[in-house]
Amino acid sequence: MSELKTVVLIRTRHPRQNPGKPDATEYSYEWAGIVKQQFEINGWQVIDLAIDNAITSQVESVLQDAKNEVVIFYGHGFPDCMIGQNLEAVIDLNNMSLLKNKKVYVMACWTTKELGKKAEGIVYCYLGYNQPVSFTVPYSDYLGKCVNKGILEMLNTHSCTFEEARQEIIAEYNHWIKHFKRKGIWAHWFAADLLHNCEALRLLGDASTTL
């Protein structure tokens, strides 16, 4: 019996700092849950480092296992790091060697700007954003469709490359940009946020890589 392929899913969910303003990770955590479910449906083992397990020691321990080639992160980011549940970096310039020979998919602000670029020579590929990811609560479901599109397409079409996944994400963004541009001023502003996110998407490394 062949060993299951594994994916490491790191997802934070931070508490609200302001009772009337949700943290974006309340939503991205749920988007990551959709991704987890689809991996399991497709026969993958998911190592789910969620909330209190999304901390440096746990992430480093899991990533030391060379068979865990796919790494997905949903949470907050800075140019040089991915931020864990305790607000400390789980992956940064000091431990990025743990991403060697990994396929990395990131839903977070900024991380391709420095971390992704520095890791480009050691990862198979790194897909993420080089600017803040704009987020608007009333339209959160549509942003979720966009950021999830690439990884779900790779699961549904096994030959899909990371470059093809990037193009699928762009197409999804463009679909909703056009849709909301026709819906009035408030929706038009959300379309501008989607355009910003789309233009911030970056793919580094070998674009022909598949899952």
Secondary structure by P-SEA (a helix, b strand, c coil): ccccbbbbbbbbbbcccccccccaaaaaaaaaaaaaaaaaaacccccccccccccaaaaaaaaccccccbbbbbccccccccccccccccccccccccccccbbbbccccccccccccccccccbbbbbcccccccccaaaaaaaaaaaaaaaaaacccccaaaaaaaaaaaaaaaaaaaaaccaaaaaaaaaaaaaaaaccccccccccc
